[in-house]
Amino acid sequence: MPISSIQSSWLFWAALSAVFAALTAIFAKIGVGGINSDFATFIRTIVILLTIVFILTALGEWQPLGSVQPRAYVFLVLSGLATGASWLCHFRALKLGDAARVAPIDKLSVVMVAVFGVALLGERLSFKNWLGVGFIALGAILVAMRS
């Protein structure tokens, strides 16, 4: 498969997201060791903001704020609030628990996305898809349990 078609594949970017999410949990667990988890989230957020500014500038992808529809702003703000809440909770959980047990519970979001996608977006999943969602849920719970 040519590189250009790999880079335009949702699967390629989703796999990279999983790799970076795993590294995020490991690096955060190490970083949150000596500081308040909320302050750690603040530092991480600044790094993300600066990184995105750099990428938008380097690629020339800035667009006028007026070009974004009001509905998009509403849902992007809601997404940002949900992201912030998720990060605060994730860092607090990492401060208190093992990364290898926190991450699977955090990834129950996969199960919730499937349910919300069907309920709110009208997406459809086959029996095989639901079986996979069930296995993800069961696997996350089993990994998170103490021996």
Stockholm file with secondary structure:
# STOCKHOLM 1.0

chainA/1-147         MPISSIQSSWLFWAALSAVFAALTAIFAKIGVGGINSDFATFIRTIVILLTIVFILTALGEWQPLGSVQPRAYVFLVLSGLATGASWLCHFRALKLGDAARVAPIDKLSVVMVAVFGVALLGERLSFKNWLGVGFIALGAILVAMRS
#=GR chainA/1-147 SS CCHHHHHTCHHHHHHHHHHHHHHHHHHHHHHGGGSCHHHHHHHHHHHHHHHHHHHHHHHTCCCCGGGSCHHHHHHHHHHHHHHHHHHHHHHHHHHHSCHHHHHHHHTTHHHHHHHHHHHHHCCCCCHHHHHHHHHHHHHHHHHHSCC
#=GC SS_cons         CCHHHHHTCHHHHHHHHHHHHHHHHHHHHHHGGGSCHHHHHHHHHHHHHHHHHHHHHHHTCCCCGGGSCHHHHHHHHHHHHHHHHHHHHHHHHHHHSCHHHHHHHHTTHHHHHHHHHHHHHCCCCCHHHHHHHHHHHHHHHHHHSCC
//
